[in-house]
Amino acid sequence: MRTILVTGGCGFIGSNFILSQLRKHKDVRIINIDKLTYAGVVDNLIGLEDHPNYNFVKGDICDKNLLVDILDEGVDVVVNFAAESHVDRSIQDSTPFILTNVLGTQCLLDCCRQSNLLVFVQVSTDEVYGSLGDSGEFTETSPISPNSPYAASKASADMLVTSYVKTYGFPAMITRCSNNYGPRQYPEKLIPLMITKALNNQKLPVYGAGENIRDWIHVDDHCEGIDAVINHGKIGEVYNFGGSCEIKNIDLVKQLLKVLNKPETLIEFVEDRLGHDYRYAVCTDKSKNELGWKTIINFEEGLNSTVEWYKRRVRTAEEESVVGDWESEGGQ
């Protein structure tokens, strides 16, 4: 049986990855370590408490002693999702981003290097490439040029991973993905924020004129990509994952309002984010050709199912009188 250590597994992408792995592979054991910061939600994995192939450990990837103890159990694969990921928060205070994204990754790498690890996957972001104009796509060989403290912290972690491959022969690969959407995302990011606010008939804050462009991929398609990297990826390589679904923020917000049957008068344009990247887009030819990966989930269908998930979540929160815990500002 293969044992996978998932860091940050109670977060958005990490929790969806764990669920997909346990559905897809009967011979996989998952150890999930999560610090349970504000975006780490235990209920994202509700129902797995008694699963024979799942074990949760509350902890920090900066805790070397804890990591060594876990790795000594015989871990074959590590997938590092653990990260502070909200750009707005990184602009307000970059310290937590450096601690988790850079020092945490360095600690994890050092501990893994002393184990018998077979594969290490660093889950990164297309934001490390910087910003694009109206044309072109980032490839895996595009230069790194981050524009926010968050992106800089992820780029730093990527460079550490690459250096360990070159210096120590460490068995690592890096994935860089475009904007994810789907269930279990903490509602400070654009799609869940707009859904939850619209459901509560609150104003929807849109940065600037909403002209910034993002490429969207369903989280399940991203998780399939990570699975493909684990099983078919080449050590030392970078793999891009994107949905080939570019849309302006304002058009996405209007589409969400239409799905929710809410008026566009809820839109409220606010002061633009500092250093706001204009456009992201990644070329996924390498992932398709070398890994046999492709997107499956149609954006319209995926968006509709995501809306339905948050409708259920908001109804539950209202019944429990905790809806305020799921509200935040900003996030595009």
N, C-alpha and C positions, 0 to 999 in steps of 0.2 A: 504493500500500500504506500502511495506517495503522500508525504506530509508537506503541506504548504503553510508557511507562516505568512499571514496577511497582517500588515500593519495599517492601523487606521480603518479597520474593518467595520466599524459602526458608522462611518461616514457614508456619504451618498454613493460614490462609485464602489467603494470597498464592500459595502453591504450587498449591493447588487451582484458584485463579483462572487462573493461567498455563496449566495443563494444559487447563482448559475452553476458554480462548480459542483455543489452538492446535488443539484438536479442532473447534471450532465455526466458526472463521474462517480461510480459506486466505489471506486478504489482510491478515493482521495480523502485524506484527513486534513481538516482545517484547524489551525491555531490562530486565533484572532487576538491581537494585542491592540488596545485602544486606550488612550488617555482619558477619553470621555470629556473633551472640552465641549463648548456650547453646541458644536455641530455634530458631535458624536452621539447618536441617539440609539440607546439600547433597544428600543422598540422597533428599530429598523430590522432587527433579526429575531423578533418575537416568534416563538414556536420552535426555535432551535436549541432551547435550553437542555433538552434531554436527547438531542440527536447524538448517536454513538460516534459520529465522525467529526464532531464540532466541539471545540473547547475555547472559552473566552477567558482572557487574562486582562485585567485592568492594569495598565502600566504605560510608561513613557519610553520611547525609543532612545532617549538620552540616558536611560538606566542600564549601564553595561552589565551589571551583575544579573539583573533580570533577564536580559537578552541572552547572556551566556547560558543561564539555566534552561531557558526555552530551547535554544539551539542544541544543547546537549541531549535533548530528547530524541534527536535524529531528524532534523529538518532537511528536506531535499530542495525545496524551492522557497524563495522569499519574494513576495510582491509588495513593494513599498508604496502604499497609498497615503501614509501618514503625512499630513501637510496642513499648514495654514494656507487657505486658498482664496480668500476674498480680497480683491484688489483694493476696495475702499478702506478696509481695515489696515492694509499694509501702508496706505498713504497716511493714515492717522498715526500709526505706530508700527514700525517695521521690526521691532525687537522680537516678538513671538515668531515671526517668519524666519528670522535668522536662526533662532534657537532650534526650532523644529525642522525646518526645511534644509538647513545647511548643517548645523552641528548634529542634529538628530540623524541625518543621512550618514554623516561621517562616523558617528558612533556605531550605527547599524553595519556599515561597511567593515569597520575594524573587527567587530564581533563575528560577522559572517566569514571574514577572511581566515579566522582561526578554526572554523568548522569544516565539515565535509560537504559543504553546499554544492549542489549541481547547477542551479540556475538562480540568478538574482535579476528581478525586473524592476527597474526604476520607472515609476509612472509619472511622466512629466506633462508638459503642456505646450501647445503651439505658441503661447505667449512669449516663450523664450526667444523666438525668432524676431520679435518686434512687430512693426506695423507695415501693411501693404497699401499701395495706392489702389486705383480702380481695376488694375489687371495683374495677372501673375499669381503664382502659388509658391508656397514654401516647400522645398524638398528637404530630405534628410541631410543634405550637404550645404543647405543655406547657412550663412553665418549667424551666430547667436548675437542678438542685439536687443536685450530686454529694456523696456521703458518704464516699468513700475517696480517698486520694491519687491512685490510678490514675484513678478517674472524674474527679477534679478536673483532672488533667493533660489528659485527653481533652476535657473541656468547655472548657478554656482553648484548646486547639488549634481546636476548633469555632468559638469566638468570634473567633479570629484569622482563620480562613477567611472567616467572615461579614463581618468588617471589611474584608477585602481586596476582597470583592465590592462592598461599598457605597462604599469609598473610591476604588478603582482601576478598578472595572468588571471585576474579575478573573473569568474564566469557571469558577467553582467551584460544586460541589454537595456536599452532605453526606449520607452514608448512616448510619443507626443501626440496628443489628441486635441481636436477642436472642441468647441463648447458642447458639453453633454446636457441632455435633458432626460426626464423620466421620473419615476417614483422615488421617494425617499430623499429628495434633495432639500436641504435646509433652506427655508424661504427668505434668504437674503439675496439669492441670485435671481436673474431677470425673470425667467418663466414662472417659478413658484411664487415669487414675490408678487407679480402681476396677477396671478390667479387668486391668491389668498386675499389680496386687497380688493380685487374686483368682487369677489364673493361677499365681502363685507361692505361693499358700496363705498369704499374709500378711494381717495385720489391715487392715481398711478403715476409715480414720479419717473419721468423719462429725461435722461440727460440731454442737454443741448437741444438740437432739433430732431434727435432720434435717427440721424443719418448714418451712424456707425453700423458697419456690416459684420455679421458673425456667421460662421458655418456651423450648423447644428447636426449632432449625431445622437441617436438614442443610446442611452447607457448600456442597453443589452448588446448592441452592436459593438460598442467599445469593449465590453467584457469578453466577447467572442474574439476580438483582436488580441487581447492580452493572453487568452488561452492559446491562441495560435502561436504567439511569441514563445510561450513556455514550451510548447511541443515541437515547434518547427523553426524557431528563430536561431540566428547565428550569433555566437558570442561576440560582443564588441560592437554590434550594429545598433542603429537607431531605426525605429519604424513609426511612420506617421499614420494616424487614423482620423478620418474625417467623414462627414456625411454627404459631401458635395451638395449642400443645401444652404446656400448663402441667402441671407435676408436682412434687410435693414431693421434696426431695433423698433422703429416706429411702426413698420409694417407688421412685424411679429406681434406687437402689442395690440394692434387693431384686429389681427386675426384671432387672438385670444379673446378679445372682447366679443367678437362675432360668435365664437363657439359658446361663450358664456351667456350670450344674449344680453349683454350689458352695453350702455351707451358710450360712445367715444368722448363724451363730455367728462368722463372720469379721468381722462389723460391730463396730466399736469407737467408741463415742461419746466425743468429745474436747471440750475447752473451746472455746466458741464464738469465732468470729472477732470481733475488735474492730470495732464499727460495722457489723455484718453486716446488709445490706439484706434485708428480709423477702421482698418479691415484686417481680418484673418482669413486665410485659406491655405489648406495643405494639399499637396499632391500625395495620393495614396497608391500610386502605381507599384511601388516597391512592396508594400504590404500585400497587395493583390497578387502580384507575380511570384513573390518568394514564399508567401505564407498561405496562399490560396484563400485569403480573407475577402469578404465583401459585405456591404451593408444589406440588411434584410428588411428592416422596418421602414416603411414609408412615412415621411415626415407628418403628413396630415393625420394618418391613423395613429402614429405615435403621440402626436400632440393631443389628440382627442382622448386617448387612453390616459395620458398624464393628467389632463384636466379632471377626468373622472376620479382618478386616485386622490387628487387634492380636495375634490368635493367631499369624498368620504372622510378624509382626514380632518377637514374643517368641521364637518358635522360632528365627528367624534369629539373634537376639541371643545366645541360649543357645549356638548352634553357634559363634558368634564370641567367646563368653565376655565379652560387653560388656553384659549385661542390666542391670548396676548403673548404667550411664550413663543408662538410661531410667527410673530410679526417682526419685521426689521425694516431698516431704511436702505435705500440705494441698491446697487447690485446689477450692473450690466457689463 
